[in-house]
Amino acid sequence: MSSRNAIQKVCALTAAIAGALLCSAVHPALADEQFDVVARKGQITVITKGHWHVNKDYPWRVIVGDKTLDKSKFDFDETSASVSGVPSGIAKLRGAVCEDGQCVPFTKDVAVE
């Protein structure tokens, strides 16, 4: 094997490992026209797109198994809603986003490590 081939194989392997590590650290759970949902270990974040904003008045909630995290556990700003302390498993996320007086409530299943 030439040194050039060896270097190419090492680079390909390094890229594959880096990609696997990145994908295991952050999971883009779901994407909609209005927002993205990102799951990290113990955390879920909703990030709005374009002119959409988070509806802070909606009764946000995350349910995993028998544990429920209500709106009081979320951190909100104009364009994001985030909740930490989410147990691992399939979480049912409820929230809402709005734009120009139009609000869209949603329920999403999110895989959390």
VENUR-V936066 format. One record per residue. N is the residue number from 1. SS is DSSP state (alpha for helix, beta for strand, coil for the rest). PSI is psi in whole degrees, 0 to 359 (NA if undefined). BURIAL is b if it has 16 or more other ideal C-beta (glycine too) atoms within 10 Angstrom, else e. Layout:
N/SS/PSI/BURIAL + N/SS/PSI/BURIAL
//
This chain:
1/coil/133/e + 2/coil/161/e + 3/alpha/329/e + 4/alpha/316/e + 5/alpha/320/e + 6/alpha/317/e + 7/alpha/318/e + 8/alpha/319/e + 9/alpha/319/e + 10/alpha/317/e + 11/alpha/317/e + 12/alpha/318/e + 13/alpha/318/e + 14/alpha/316/e + 15/alpha/320/e + 16/alpha/317/e + 17/alpha/315/e + 18/alpha/318/e + 19/alpha/319/e + 20/alpha/318/e + 21/alpha/317/e + 22/alpha/316/e + 23/alpha/330/e + 24/alpha/340/e + 25/alpha/324/e + 26/beta/128/e + 27/beta/108/b + 28/beta/103/e + 29/beta/308/b + 30/beta/150/b + 31/beta/134/e + 32/coil/175/e + 33/coil/326/e + 34/coil/336/b + 35/beta/164/b + 36/beta/152/e + 37/beta/127/b + 38/beta/130/b + 39/beta/132/b + 40/beta/174/b + 41/coil/114/e + 42/coil/11/e + 43/beta/144/e + 44/beta/136/b + 45/beta/134/b + 46/beta/129/b + 47/beta/120/b + 48/beta/160/b + 49/coil/152/e + 50/coil/230/e + 51/coil/3/e + 52/coil/150/b + 53/beta/161/b + 54/beta/136/b + 55/coil/98/b + 56/coil/343/e + 57/coil/345/e + 58/coil/147/b + 59/coil/74/e + 60/coil/149/b + 61/beta/148/b + 62/beta/131/b + 63/beta/126/b + 64/beta/114/b + 65/coil/237/e + 66/coil/9/e + 67/beta/130/e + 68/beta/130/e + 69/beta/116/b + 70/beta/183/e + 71/alpha/328/b + 72/alpha/342/e + 73/alpha/353/e + 74/beta/150/b + 75/beta/129/e + 76/beta/146/b + 77/coil/189/e + 78/coil/323/e + 79/coil/6/b + 80/beta/155/b + 81/beta/132/b + 82/beta/143/b + 83/beta/134/b + 84/beta/169/e + 85/coil/22/e + 86/coil/124/b + 87/coil/156/e + 88/coil/149/e + 89/beta/193/e + 90/beta/114/e + 91/beta/140/b + 92/beta/112/e + 93/beta/130/b + 94/beta/135/b + 95/beta/189/b + 96/beta/147/b + 97/beta/155/b + 98/beta/156/b + 99/beta/126/e + 100/coil/48/e + 101/coil/355/e + 102/beta/119/e + 103/beta/141/e + 104/beta/104/e + 105/beta/153/e + 106/beta/157/b + 107/beta/127/e + 108/beta/142/b + 109/beta/128/e + 110/beta/128/b + 111/beta/122/e + 112/beta/134/b + 113/coil/NA/e
//
